[in-house]
């Protein structure tokens, strides 16, 4: 990881870490992951981690880390405990890990290594096609629950809860799967 990683804003950030374990070391690598993930979860500002295991002929593990700010992410990536864990796993890997920091929505559209970036209009269409139905469905589904809350009469409570659920679904459930599903169209 470069020591010159910019830390400009305190907004949520996603990091994509790619690691390629040696085939004969996959069991040891999986054990390392079982040790590493809880350590990351204890880091300040940690918001979630997803491990995407290889499929098909691909041998690459994709680790997606979510942090509340670039500063928190930087502190974790440069921490002594992480350095120790990386030294421990290095003999199990083909090459050094690749780290890509993404802020905002751009992490949804990170192309596979062999492809070019998705055009902006396709990113727009894909995001809109997911948000539009959710913006109708989520308020309708939440309405009975929000109406039962005493605080729901406050003018901002319903839009606050609705947007929180919508963004959470988009970030952690829908877009990671949706992008993979339409990847052929998106990156051509």
C-alpha positions in Angstrom: 0.0 0.0 0.0 1.3 3.4 -0.9 2.1 5.7 2.0 0.7 8.6 -0.1 -3.0 7.5 0.0 -5.0 10.8 0.1 -7.1 11.5 3.1 -9.2 14.4 2.0 -12.8 13.9 3.3 -14.5 12.2 6.1 -17.1 10.3 4.1 -17.8 6.6 3.9 -15.2 4.6 1.9 -15.0 1.1 0.4 -11.8 -0.7 -0.2 -11.4 -3.6 -2.5 -8.4 -5.9 -1.7 -7.5 -8.6 -4.1 -5.4 -11.6 -3.0 -4.4 -14.7 -4.9 -3.5 -17.6 -2.6 -1.3 -20.4 -3.9 -3.5 -23.4 -4.7 -1.8 -25.7 -2.2 -2.1 -23.0 0.5 -5.9 -22.3 0.3 -6.7 -24.1 3.5 -4.0 -22.1 5.4 -5.3 -18.9 3.7 -8.9 -19.6 4.7 -7.6 -20.1 8.3 -5.8 -16.7 8.0 -9.1 -15.1 6.9 -10.9 -16.5 9.9 -8.3 -14.7 12.1 -8.1 -11.5 10.0 -11.8 -10.7 9.6 -12.5 -10.3 13.3 -9.5 -8.1 13.7 -10.7 -5.8 10.9 -14.2 -5.8 12.5 -12.7 -4.4 15.7 -11.0 -1.4 13.9 -12.4 2.1 14.5 -14.9 3.1 11.9 -15.4 -0.4 10.5 -18.8 -0.8 8.9 -18.6 -4.2 7.3 -16.6 -6.8 5.4 -17.5 -9.1 2.5 -15.2 -11.9 1.3 -15.9 -13.0 -2.3 -14.3 -16.3 -2.9 -13.0 -17.3 -6.4 -15.3 -19.1 -8.8 -14.6 -20.9 -12.1 -11.0 -20.7 -13.1 -10.4 -17.5 -11.2 -8.1 -17.9 -8.2 -8.6 -14.4 -6.8 -10.2 -13.6 -3.4 -11.9 -10.2 -3.2 -12.2 -8.6 0.2 -14.5 -5.6 0.4 -14.0 -3.5 3.4 -16.4 -0.6 4.4 -15.2 2.1 6.7 -16.9 5.3 7.9 -14.1 7.5 6.7 -10.9 7.5 4.7 -9.0 8.4 7.9 -10.4 5.2 9.7 -9.5 3.1 6.7 -6.0 4.5 6.5 -5.5 3.9 10.2 -6.6 0.2 9.7 -4.5 -0.4 6.6 -1.4 1.1 8.2 -1.9 -0.5 11.7 0.7 -2.7 13.3 -1.7 -5.6 13.7 -2.6 -5.5 10.0 1.1 -5.3 9.0 1.8 -8.4 11.1 -1.1 -10.3 9.6 0.0 -9.3 6.0 3.5 -10.6 6.8 1.9 -13.8 8.0 -0.1 -14.3 4.9 2.4 -13.2 2.3 4.1 -16.6 1.9 0.6 -18.1 1.1 0.1 -15.6 -1.9 1.3 -15.6 -5.5 2.0 -11.9 -5.3 1.4 -8.8 -3.1 -2.2 -7.9 -2.5 -3.8 -5.2 -4.6 -5.7 -2.5 -2.8 -8.2 -0.1 -4.5 -9.9 2.6 -2.4 -13.3 3.7 -3.6 -15.4 6.5 -2.2 -19.1 7.0 -2.9 -20.9 4.9 -5.5 -17.9 4.3 -7.8 -17.0 1.0 -6.0 -20.1 -0.6 -7.5 -18.7 -0.2 -11.0 -15.1 -1.4 -10.5 -14.4 -3.4 -13.7 -12.7 -6.8 -13.7 -9.0 -6.5 -14.3 -9.3 -7.4 -18.0 -12.0 -4.9 -18.8 -12.3 -1.2 -19.3 -14.4 1.0 -17.0 -18.2 1.1 -17.6 -19.4 4.2 -19.5 -21.1 6.8 -17.3 -24.4 6.5 -19.1 -24.5 2.8 -18.3 -23.7 3.4 -14.6 -26.5 6.0 -14.6 -29.0 3.6 -16.2 -28.1 0.7 -13.9 -28.3 2.8 -10.7 -31.5 4.5 -11.8 -33.1 1.1 -12.7 -32.4 -0.2 -9.2 -33.3 3.0 -7.3 -36.6 3.8 -9.1 -38.5 0.6 -8.1 -37.0 0.7 -4.6 -38.1 4.4 -4.1 -41.7 3.2 -4.7 -41.5 -0.2 -2.9 -39.6 0.8 0.3 -42.0 3.6 1.4 -45.0 1.3 0.7 -43.5 -1.6 2.7 -42.3 0.6 5.6 -45.6 2.6 5.8 -47.4 0.3 8.3 -44.3 0.2 10.6 -43.5 3.9 10.4 -47.2 4.9 11.1 -47.1 2.8 14.3 -44.1 4.8 15.6 -45.0 7.9 17.8 -42.1 9.8 16.3 -43.3 9.2 12.7 -45.4 12.4 12.8 -42.1 14.4 12.7 -41.7 15.7 9.2 -38.2 14.1 8.5 -38.6 10.7 10.2 -40.2 8.8 7.3 -37.8 10.1 4.6 -34.9 9.5 6.9 -35.7 5.9 7.6 -36.8 5.3 4.0 -33.5 6.6 2.6 -31.5 4.7 5.1 -33.1 1.4 4.2 -32.8 2.2 0.4 -29.1 3.1 0.6 -28.4 0.1 2.8 -30.1 -2.2 0.4 -28.4 -0.6 -2.6 -24.9 -0.8 -1.0 -24.9 -4.2 0.6 -27.5 -6.3 -1.2 -28.7 -5.1 -4.6 -25.8 -3.4 -6.4 -23.0 -6.0 -5.8 -25.3 -8.7 -7.2 -26.9 -6.6 -9.9 -23.6 -5.4 -11.3 -22.3 -9.0 -11.5 -25.6 -10.0 -13.2 -25.3 -7.4 -16.0 -21.5 -7.3 -16.2 -21.3 -8.4 -19.8 -23.5 -5.5 -20.9 -22.0 -3.0 -18.5 -18.3 -3.5 -19.4 -18.6 -4.0 -23.2 
